[in-house]
Amino acid sequence: MERKPRIAVVISTFIPNVGGAETQTLAQCQRLIEAGHRVRVFTFHHKHHWLPYEIIQGVPTKRIAGRLLSRRQNLPRRVQQFLYLLAIIQLTWTIWRERNNFDVLQVIQCSSLALPLAFVCWLAHKPMTIVLISAGADKATKTGEAIRLLSGTLDPTMPWLEVNNTFWIDGDLYGLQAAGPLVVNITRTLLKKIGAVMIVLSTRMYRYMKINDFEIPGTRLIPNGVDVERFYPVPLTPEDVYTRKAKTVVCVSKARYEKGLDVLIHAWHIVQQSVPDARLIIVGNGPVFEQLQKMAQLLGIYESIEFAGLQSDVPAQLHRGVIDVLPSRWEGMPNALLEAMACGLACVATCVSGSEDLIQSGENGLLVPTNDYEAMAQALLTLLNDPALVERYGAAARATIEEHYTLDHVLHMYTDVYQDLLSWPTDRDPGATALATSPGSHI
C-alpha cells in the first residue's frame, strides 16, 4: 500500500483570519486529513487572544512568535518590520526542529518566507512546494500612493473617496523583489537546486512568473477547488422567473479596494435606470464598507442594494439570486466565483487572474474589463433581460466546476505532486526530474 506523505503547511495568516488563501488552505487540509494524510499548519500568532496551538475544524494548527507579533500594531513601522524579521527566524527554526515530522513542506505564498524555508529543506533533504496566490494588478500599487475609489458621475474631489492605505503588495514576488536582486537570485537558485515545485493557480500567474524571470522547472498549474456538495444549484422554478429572485444579483466579496465594489455600485446605477425592480445583494464587510454605502446613497440607489455584511451561510446567500457578479481589480483564483459557479449562477466577472480561466465569455458566463462600470452594467443588463440565457450560463458554469474544479479533483493533483516529489532521489537534480512546466491541459 502506498504510504501517504505527511504534510507541513506554512501560511503567514490563517483562520480566524478569513480570506481566499486561508479558506482554500483549510478546505484542502481537511480533505487531506480525511484521506489519511497527517497534516499540520504552522502560522504566525498575530493576535494575543489566539491560542498558540489549536485544532481548527479538524486541522492541527500551531501559531508562532506571539510575543513578537501580537502587540506590535501601534509600534513604529521600522520596529514592526524588525519584529516580523525575528518572527520569520523563529518560524524557520520551528520548521527545522520539526523536520523529522513531515515528508513535504508546503508554503502558501512566495513571500519572504521562501528563502529561509528553502534553506531548511536543502539542509534537511526535504521536498518543498510553494503555492503562488497572487499575480497582482496590471498596474503596481505601492506604499504611499494615493488610492481613491471610482468617482464615476460623482465629484472626484470628494475627500471620502480616498482609501486609507498603509501598504500595498503587488503580487507574491513583491516582498522578495523589495529585498533586492541578490535575495531574488539566491532564492531562485536555491529553489531550483532543491527541486522545489512552484504551484500557480492560473495561467496569468504562470505568465507572471515568466515575466519576472522567476520560472522554476517543474512549475505546476493547479487551480483552487470548491466543495460541490456544499455549493450546489437550486433549480429555478417557473414561479421564480416572475419573482424577485430572477431580478436579484448577488456579490460575495470583502469590502476592500481591490475587490472593485465601487465599480459595481456605479454599474448598478446604470442598471437601475433600465431595470428599476432589480436588486443587488452585497455579502461581506471590510474597510471601505461605509464608503460604499455613502456612494450608493449619493447615487440614489441605496434602497435597491442590500448590504448584508458578513454571513456564515454563503450558499444560502448565493441561492437568493440567479446572477452573480465579481468586479475585482485583481485576484489570484477567486473562491467566490468558484462557489457561485458551483451553485449554478450565471456569472459576470472582470478579466483578472483566475476569473479569465474559469469563464469562457459567452459560453458559461460573461467577462468585462476591470474598472469599466459601463461594460459591467451592460453585461448585467444582458442577463437581467434574458432569463433563458441566465439558465444556460448557470448550467454551463456548474458543468465547468464539476469537470475541472471540484475540491477532490484539485486534491488529487496535489497528492500526485507529493508522490512525485517523494519518488525522487534525495540528491535529486531538478533539471533531470522536473515536472511538466506547461499549465493544466484544461486551461
C-alpha positions as CSV (number, residue, x, y, z in Angstrom):
1,M,0.0,0.0,0.0
2,E,1.4,3.4,-1.0
3,R,2.4,5.4,2.1
4,K,0.6,8.8,2.3
5,P,3.1,11.6,2.9
6,R,3.0,13.8,6.0
7,I,2.4,17.4,5.0
8,A,3.5,20.5,6.9
9,V,1.8,23.7,5.6
10,V,3.2,27.1,6.3
11,I,1.0,30.1,5.8
12,S,1.6,33.6,7.2
13,T,-2.1,34.2,8.2
14,F,-4.7,31.6,8.9
15,I,-8.1,31.1,10.4
16,P,-9.7,33.0,12.2
17,N,-8.5,35.4,9.5
18,V,-10.8,34.7,6.6
19,G,-9.5,35.3,3.1
20,G,-9.2,33.3,-0.1
21,A,-5.9,31.7,0.8
22,E,-6.9,30.8,4.3
23,T,-10.3,29.4,3.3
24,Q,-8.8,27.3,0.5
25,T,-5.9,26.0,2.7
26,L,-8.3,25.0,5.4
27,A,-10.5,23.1,2.9
28,Q,-7.6,21.3,1.3
29,C,-6.1,20.3,4.7
30,Q,-9.4,18.9,5.8
31,R,-9.7,16.8,2.7
32,L,-6.1,15.6,3.0
33,I,-6.7,14.5,6.6
34,E,-9.9,12.8,5.6
35,A,-7.9,10.9,3.0
36,G,-5.5,9.6,5.7
37,H,-2.7,12.2,5.5
38,R,-1.1,13.7,8.5
39,V,-1.3,17.5,8.1
40,R,-0.3,20.3,10.4
41,V,-0.4,24.0,9.8
42,F,2.2,26.5,11.0
43,T,1.3,30.1,11.0
44,F,2.1,33.4,12.8
45,H,0.5,34.3,16.1
46,H,-0.9,37.7,15.1
47,K,-3.4,38.3,17.9
48,H,-2.6,37.9,21.6
49,H,-6.0,36.3,22.4
50,W,-5.5,33.5,19.9
51,L,-4.2,30.2,21.3
52,P,-0.7,29.1,20.5
53,Y,-2.0,25.6,19.5
54,E,-5.5,24.8,18.3
55,I,-7.3,22.2,16.2
56,I,-9.3,24.3,13.7
57,Q,-12.2,22.3,12.2
58,G,-10.1,19.2,12.4
59,V,-6.8,20.8,11.3
60,P,-4.0,20.9,13.9
61,T,-2.6,24.5,13.9
62,K,0.5,25.9,15.6
63,R,0.9,29.6,15.9
64,I,4.4,31.0,16.2
65,A,6.0,34.2,17.6
66,G,3.1,35.6,19.6
67,R,5.3,37.6,21.8
68,L,6.9,39.3,18.8
69,L,3.8,39.9,16.7
70,S,0.6,40.1,18.8
71,R,1.0,43.6,20.2
72,R,3.0,45.4,17.6
73,Q,0.2,47.3,15.9
74,N,0.9,50.7,17.5
75,L,4.7,50.5,17.2
76,P,6.7,52.4,14.6
77,R,6.8,50.7,11.2
78,R,10.6,50.1,11.4
79,V,10.1,48.3,14.7
80,Q,7.2,46.3,13.3
81,Q,9.4,45.2,10.4
82,F,12.2,44.2,12.7
83,L,9.8,42.1,14.9
84,Y,8.5,40.4,11.8
85,L,12.0,39.5,10.7
86,L,12.6,38.0,14.2
87,A,9.3,36.1,13.8
88,I,10.4,34.7,10.4
89,I,13.6,33.4,12.1
90,Q,11.5,31.8,14.9
91,L,9.2,30.2,12.4
92,T,12.1,28.9,10.4
93,W,13.7,27.4,13.5
94,T,10.4,25.8,14.4
95,I,10.2,24.1,10.9
96,W,13.8,22.9,11.3
97,R,13.1,21.3,14.6
98,E,10.0,19.6,13.1
99,R,11.9,18.3,10.1
100,N,11.6,14.7,11.1
101,N,7.8,15.0,11.5
102,F,6.9,15.8,7.9
103,D,7.7,14.5,4.4
104,V,6.7,17.5,2.3
105,L,6.8,21.2,3.2
106,Q,4.1,23.3,1.5
107,V,4.4,27.1,1.7
108,I,1.4,29.2,0.9
109,Q,2.6,32.4,-1.0
110,C,6.0,33.0,-2.5
111,S,6.9,35.6,0.2
112,S,9.9,36.5,2.3
113,L,9.5,33.1,4.0
114,A,10.5,31.3,0.8
115,L,14.3,31.8,1.2
116,P,14.8,30.6,4.8
117,L,12.4,27.7,4.4
118,A,14.0,26.6,1.2
119,F,17.3,26.6,3.1
120,V,15.8,24.4,5.8
121,C,14.6,22.0,3.1
122,W,18.0,21.9,1.5
123,L,19.7,21.1,4.8
124,A,17.1,18.6,5.8
125,H,16.8,17.0,2.3
126,K,13.0,17.6,2.3
127,P,10.9,18.3,-0.8
128,M,9.1,21.6,-1.0
129,T,6.1,23.1,-2.8
130,I,5.3,26.8,-2.9
131,V,1.7,27.9,-3.8
132,L,1.7,31.3,-5.6
133,I,-1.5,33.1,-4.6
134,S,-1.3,36.4,-6.4
135,A,0.0,37.9,-9.6
136,G,-1.1,41.4,-8.5
137,A,-2.8,44.0,-10.7
138,D,-1.9,45.2,-14.2
139,K,-0.6,48.4,-12.6
140,A,1.5,48.1,-9.5
141,T,0.3,49.8,-6.3
142,K,2.9,50.6,-3.8
143,T,3.2,52.2,-0.4
144,G,2.4,55.9,-0.3
145,E,0.4,56.1,-3.5
146,A,-2.9,57.9,-3.2
147,I,-5.7,55.4,-3.7
148,R,-9.3,56.6,-4.4
149,L,-12.5,54.9,-5.1
150,L,-14.0,55.3,-8.6
151,S,-16.0,58.6,-8.7
152,G,-17.9,57.9,-11.9
153,T,-20.6,60.7,-12.2
154,L,-19.8,61.9,-8.6
155,D,-17.4,64.8,-7.8
156,P,-14.0,63.2,-7.9
157,T,-12.5,65.7,-5.4
158,M,-14.7,64.5,-2.5
159,P,-12.4,63.5,0.3
160,W,-14.3,60.5,1.4
161,L,-13.4,58.7,-1.8
162,E,-9.8,58.3,-0.6
163,V,-8.9,54.9,0.6
164,N,-6.8,54.6,3.8
165,N,-3.8,52.5,2.9
166,T,-0.5,51.9,4.6
167,F,1.0,49.2,2.5
168,W,0.0,47.6,-0.8
169,I,1.5,44.4,-2.2
170,D,1.7,43.8,-5.9
171,G,1.9,40.1,-6.4
172,D,3.6,37.4,-4.5
173,L,7.1,38.3,-5.7
174,Y,6.9,41.9,-4.4
175,G,8.3,41.0,-1.0
176,L,11.3,39.2,-2.5
177,Q,11.9,42.0,-5.0
178,A,11.7,44.7,-2.3
179,A,14.6,42.9,-0.6
180,G,16.8,43.4,-3.7
181,P,18.1,41.5,-6.7
182,L,20.6,39.5,-4.6
183,V,17.8,38.0,-2.4
184,V,15.7,37.2,-5.6
185,N,18.6,35.5,-7.3
186,I,19.6,33.4,-4.2
187,T,16.0,32.4,-3.7
188,R,15.5,31.4,-7.3
189,T,18.8,29.5,-7.4
190,L,18.1,27.6,-4.1
191,L,14.6,26.6,-5.2
192,K,16.0,25.2,-8.4
193,K,18.7,23.4,-6.5
194,I,16.3,21.6,-4.2
195,G,13.8,20.8,-7.0
196,A,11.0,22.8,-5.4
197,V,7.7,22.7,-7.2
198,M,6.0,26.0,-7.7
199,I,2.2,25.7,-7.9
200,V,0.4,28.5,-9.7
201,L,-3.4,28.9,-9.6
202,S,-4.0,30.4,-13.0
203,T,-2.5,31.0,-16.4
204,R,-1.9,34.6,-15.6
205,M,0.2,33.6,-12.6
206,Y,2.2,31.4,-14.9
207,R,2.9,34.3,-17.2
208,Y,3.7,36.5,-14.1
209,M,6.5,34.1,-13.1
210,K,8.0,34.1,-16.6
211,I,7.8,38.0,-17.0
212,N,9.5,38.4,-13.6
213,D,12.2,35.9,-14.5
214,F,11.2,33.5,-11.7
215,E,10.2,30.5,-13.7
216,I,11.2,27.4,-11.8
217,P,11.5,24.0,-13.6
218,G,8.6,21.8,-12.6
219,T,6.0,24.5,-12.2
220,R,2.5,23.1,-12.0
221,L,-0.8,24.9,-12.7
222,I,-3.3,23.7,-10.0
223,P,-6.3,25.9,-9.5
224,N,-8.3,26.3,-6.3
225,G,-11.2,23.8,-5.8
226,V,-14.7,24.0,-4.4
227,D,-16.8,21.7,-2.3
228,V,-19.6,20.8,-4.8
229,E,-21.6,19.1,-2.0
230,R,-21.8,22.3,0.0
231,F,-22.2,24.6,-3.0
232,Y,-24.8,23.2,-5.4
233,P,-27.6,24.6,-7.7
234,V,-31.1,25.1,-6.5
235,P,-33.4,24.5,-9.5
236,L,-35.2,27.7,-10.7
237,T,-38.9,27.0,-10.7
238,P,-41.3,28.6,-13.2
239,E,-42.5,30.9,-10.4
240,D,-39.0,32.1,-9.8
241,V,-38.8,33.6,-13.2
242,Y,-41.5,36.1,-12.3
243,T,-40.4,36.8,-8.7
244,R,-37.7,39.0,-7.2
245,K,-35.2,36.1,-7.3
246,A,-35.0,36.3,-11.1
247,K,-34.0,40.0,-10.8
248,T,-31.6,39.5,-7.9
249,V,-27.8,39.8,-8.4
250,V,-25.5,38.5,-5.7
251,C,-21.9,39.6,-5.0
252,V,-19.9,37.9,-2.3
253,S,-16.8,39.9,-1.6
254,K,-14.8,41.6,1.0
255,A,-15.3,45.4,1.0
256,R,-11.7,46.2,0.0
257,Y,-10.4,48.4,-2.7
258,E,-9.0,45.6,-4.8
259,K,-12.4,43.9,-4.9
260,G,-13.9,46.7,-7.1
261,L,-17.2,47.1,-5.3
262,D,-17.2,50.8,-6.1
263,V,-17.1,49.9,-9.8
264,L,-20.1,47.6,-9.2
265,I,-22.1,50.3,-7.5
266,H,-21.6,52.7,-10.4
267,A,-22.6,49.9,-12.8
268,W,-25.7,49.3,-10.6
269,H,-26.7,52.9,-11.0
270,I,-26.9,52.3,-14.8
271,V,-28.8,49.0,-14.3
272,Q,-31.4,50.7,-12.1
273,Q,-32.2,53.2,-14.8
274,S,-33.3,50.3,-17.1
275,V,-34.4,47.7,-14.6
276,P,-35.7,49.5,-11.6
277,D,-37.0,46.4,-9.9
278,A,-33.6,44.7,-9.9
279,R,-32.0,44.1,-6.6
280,L,-28.3,43.8,-5.6
281,I,-27.1,41.9,-2.5
282,I,-23.5,42.5,-1.4
283,V,-22.3,39.9,1.1
284,G,-19.2,40.8,3.0
285,N,-17.6,43.5,5.1
286,G,-14.3,45.4,5.1
287,P,-12.5,48.8,5.3
288,V,-14.4,50.6,2.6
289,F,-17.9,49.3,3.6
290,E,-19.2,52.6,4.9
291,Q,-17.8,54.5,1.9
292,L,-19.7,52.1,-0.5
293,Q,-22.9,52.8,1.4
294,K,-22.4,56.5,1.1
295,M,-21.7,56.1,-2.6
296,A,-25.0,54.2,-3.1
297,Q,-26.9,56.9,-1.1
298,L,-25.4,59.8,-3.2
299,L,-26.3,57.9,-6.4
300,G,-29.8,57.4,-5.3
301,I,-29.7,53.6,-5.4
302,Y,-29.3,52.7,-1.8
303,E,-32.8,51.2,-1.5
304,S,-32.1,48.8,-4.3
305,I,-28.9,47.4,-2.6
306,E,-28.8,45.1,0.4
307,F,-25.6,45.5,2.3
308,A,-25.8,42.1,4.0
309,G,-22.4,42.2,5.7
310,L,-20.6,39.1,6.9
311,Q,-22.7,35.9,6.6
312,S,-21.8,32.4,7.7
313,D,-24.0,30.6,5.3
314,V,-22.6,31.7,2.0
315,P,-24.5,29.0,-0.1
316,A,-27.8,30.3,1.3
317,Q,-26.9,33.8,0.2
318,L,-26.0,32.7,-3.3
319,H,-29.3,30.9,-3.6
320,R,-31.1,34.1,-3.1
321,G,-30.4,35.1,-6.7
322,V,-29.7,33.7,-10.1
323,I,-26.9,36.1,-11.2
324,D,-23.5,36.6,-9.6
325,V,-21.0,39.4,-10.1
326,L,-17.4,39.7,-9.1
327,P,-16.0,43.1,-10.0
328,S,-12.4,42.6,-8.7
329,R,-9.5,44.8,-9.8
330,W,-7.2,41.8,-9.2
331,E,-7.4,38.3,-7.9
332,G,-5.5,35.1,-7.6
333,M,-8.0,32.3,-8.1
334,P,-11.3,33.7,-6.7
335,N,-13.1,31.3,-4.4
336,A,-16.2,33.5,-4.6
337,L,-16.5,32.9,-8.3
338,L,-15.9,29.2,-7.9
339,E,-18.6,29.0,-5.3
340,A,-21.1,31.0,-7.4
341,M,-20.5,28.9,-10.5
342,A,-20.9,25.7,-8.4
343,C,-24.3,27.0,-7.3
344,G,-25.3,27.3,-11.0
345,L,-25.4,31.1,-11.1
346,A,-24.9,33.0,-14.3
347,C,-21.7,35.0,-13.6
348,V,-20.3,38.3,-14.6
349,A,-16.6,38.8,-13.7
350,T,-13.7,41.0,-14.6
351,C,-10.7,39.9,-16.7
352,V,-8.4,39.1,-13.8
353,S,-6.3,36.2,-12.7
354,G,-8.4,33.1,-12.3
355,S,-11.6,34.5,-13.5
356,E,-10.4,34.5,-17.1
357,D,-9.6,30.8,-16.7
358,L,-12.9,29.9,-15.1
359,I,-15.2,31.8,-17.5
360,Q,-15.2,31.5,-21.3
361,S,-17.1,34.6,-22.1
362,G,-20.3,33.9,-24.0
363,E,-20.3,30.2,-23.1
364,N,-20.5,29.9,-19.3
365,G,-20.7,33.5,-18.2
366,L,-19.5,37.0,-19.2
367,L,-16.2,38.7,-18.8
368,V,-15.7,42.5,-18.7
369,P,-12.6,44.7,-18.4
370,T,-11.6,45.9,-14.9
371,N,-12.7,49.3,-13.7
372,D,-15.2,49.6,-16.6
373,Y,-18.5,50.1,-14.9
374,E,-20.4,50.8,-18.2
375,A,-19.3,47.4,-19.6
376,M,-20.3,45.7,-16.3
377,A,-23.7,47.4,-16.4
378,Q,-24.3,46.2,-19.9
379,A,-23.3,42.6,-19.0
380,L,-25.7,42.6,-16.1
381,L,-28.5,44.0,-18.2
382,T,-27.9,41.3,-20.8
383,L,-28.6,38.7,-18.1
384,L,-31.4,40.5,-16.3
385,N,-33.3,40.8,-19.6
386,D,-32.7,37.2,-20.8
387,P,-33.9,34.5,-18.3
388,A,-33.1,31.7,-20.8
389,L,-29.5,32.9,-21.1
390,V,-29.2,33.0,-17.3
391,E,-30.3,29.4,-17.1
392,R,-27.9,28.3,-19.9
393,Y,-24.9,30.1,-18.4
394,G,-25.8,28.8,-15.0
395,A,-25.9,25.2,-16.2
396,A,-22.7,25.6,-18.1
397,A,-21.0,27.1,-15.1
398,R,-21.9,24.2,-12.9
399,A,-20.7,21.8,-15.6
400,T,-17.3,23.6,-15.7
401,I,-16.9,23.2,-12.0
402,E,-17.8,19.6,-12.0
403,E,-15.3,18.8,-14.8
404,H,-12.3,20.7,-13.6
405,Y,-12.6,22.5,-10.2
406,T,-14.0,20.1,-7.6
407,L,-12.1,20.0,-4.4
408,D,-11.5,16.3,-4.8
409,H,-10.1,16.8,-8.4
410,V,-7.7,19.5,-7.1
411,L,-6.6,17.5,-4.2
412,H,-5.8,14.6,-6.5
413,M,-3.5,16.9,-8.4
414,Y,-1.7,17.9,-5.2
415,T,-1.3,14.4,-4.0
416,D,0.2,13.5,-7.4
417,V,2.8,16.2,-6.8
418,Y,3.6,14.9,-3.3
419,Q,4.1,11.4,-4.6
420,D,6.3,12.6,-7.4
421,L,8.4,14.6,-5.0
422,L,8.9,11.6,-2.7
423,S,9.8,9.3,-5.5
424,W,12.8,11.5,-6.4
425,P,16.3,10.6,-5.0
426,T,17.5,12.6,-2.1
427,D,20.1,14.4,-4.2
428,R,17.7,15.0,-7.0
429,D,18.7,17.0,-10.0
430,P,15.8,19.3,-10.8
431,G,16.9,19.6,-14.4
432,A,16.6,15.9,-14.8
433,T,13.5,15.3,-12.7
434,A,11.4,18.5,-13.3
435,L,7.7,18.1,-13.5
436,A,5.8,19.4,-16.5
437,T,6.1,23.1,-16.8
438,S,3.1,23.7,-19.0
439,P,-0.3,24.6,-17.5
440,G,-3.0,22.1,-17.0
441,S,-4.4,20.8,-20.2
442,H,-7.9,22.0,-19.5
443,I,-6.8,25.7,-19.4
